[in-house]
Amino acid sequence: MLKHNLIAGEWVAGTPSPNINPSDTSDVIDDYHQAEPAHVERAIAAAQDALGPWSRGPLQQRADILDRVGAEILQRLDELADLLAREEGKTLREARGEVTRAGHIFRFFAGEVVRQTGQHLDSIRPGVEIDITREPVGVVSLITPWNFPIAIPAWKIAPALAYGNTVVFKPADLTPGCAWALAEMLHRAGLPAGVFNLVMGRGSKLGSTLAGPGVDAVSFTGSDGVGRGILRAGAEHGFKVQLEMGGKNPLVVLADADLDLAADCALDGAFYATGQRCTASSRLIVEESVHDAFVELLKEKMARQVVGDARASDTTIGPVVDDRQLQSNLAHLARAQAEGATLVAGGERLQRGTNGFYQAPALLTETTENMQINQEEVFGPVASVLRVSGFDEALAVANGVRFGLAAGICTTSLKHASRFRRDAQAGMVMVNLPTAGVDYHVPFGGRKGSSHGPREQGSYAAEFYTTVKTAYVRP
């Protein structure tokens, strides 16, 4: 089937663009059709037309459609995981985990459809009753990144539809394959025409239309600069905005920590998924007395990793998503060393049997807070180590960036763990766990420069995808 855009229930051609495998650039997965701004305008109009009937339609219809999609995702686990690994570069193990999560998200929100609640209150005025209910926010633009090409679309699309909204969805242009497969499943599941629309292409071309007149809300996950632009557009056009814009996440390792566990947490958080996670542990803040031992242990674990084709059975770290990202990673490493950091492991571009974007995971030591490597998100398999004298300095360093998505600590001290949970300036805190593992049924989001607007996932998704109505009634 041709990989067209889905608009008003019809597959619509655009300009074909190849989807390239980052493990082997000679492998073209398929040609996916990129939309024009006029296609986006048609999609928004179709979503507007479909909103009334869909939002007022039977709840069981919504629940059944979401449940069917979730069931099909899980049924096609191996096929979709292979596609994900092939187009994004995650290992098959990681891809299977992401696809499974997407299926569970749809099934969770199938249940949320019929779990929506309100309030009935007495007024302060005798004989008057008050009902507080939630209604769909309206037409929602959903813009997703390339690093989780099926899970992040799932956790935006499923709640948007569950709460009765209509959707215009634009996936990242680097990873259209999983998004198109998801759109095709939604189309076959029985969604009325216009309820869900897929427009593929570059954000620089389509973004101003997606975040412009005619939409009631925009949910975006991606770069800080683009997110801030959407926030300005929301202020101008009056639509609701939800933003997830990355992190510079700390993992604190105290002297009383189980160092083997701490090194495993750092390895997972910093380097798995090729470090291409907004929750990655990119800053390793280590107490002075265990600094050297921790670094040596982490280096040993890094040396055992296999960087290779994402679909190879022995690969533990796949390729970087494309050459542009790889060059950015290498530039960050060069800048860090020029500022005085020491590269103690990895970092170089690797050659494998196929032409891909392979990079050895990199570990930097002797870094300081004000270095760019400790202030800006790299979004690659790069971690820096900072020495600290104790818990108070570690907490201050952990909080000393403009981001606040996730923060972790490895310690056996209940006192320090409790204080870190309370005082870490992050939306999510992990104790003796990698910063990069999150569940689908609880809120996801950060503070400071990482996020704006209501949280994503779980029942908290209703805060963004619905609006509250208060009705006063004299029976």
Secondary structure, 3 states (H helix, E strand, C coil): CCECEEECCEEECCEEEEEEECCEEEEEEEEEEECCHHHHHHHHHHHHHHHHHHHCCCHHHHHHHHHHHHHHHHHCHHHHHHHHHHHHCCCHHHHHHHHHHHHHHHHHHHHHHHHCCCEEEECCCCCCEEEEEEEECCEEEEECCCCCCCHHHHHHHHHHHHCCCEEEEECCCCCHHHHHHHHHHHHHCCCCCCCEEECCCCHHHHHHHHCCCCCCEEEEECCHHHHHHHHHHHHHHCCEEEEECCCCEEEEECCCCCHHHHHHHHHHHHHHHHHCCCCCEEEEEEEHHHHHHHHHHHHHHHHCCCECCCCCCCCCECCCCCHHHHHHHHHHHHHHHHCCCEEEECCCEECCCCCCCEECCEEEECCCCCCHHHCCCCCCCEEEEEEECCHHHHHHHHCCCCEECEEEEECCCHHHHHHHHHHCCCCEEEECCCCCCCCCCCCECCEECCEECCCECHHHHHHHHEEEEEEEECC
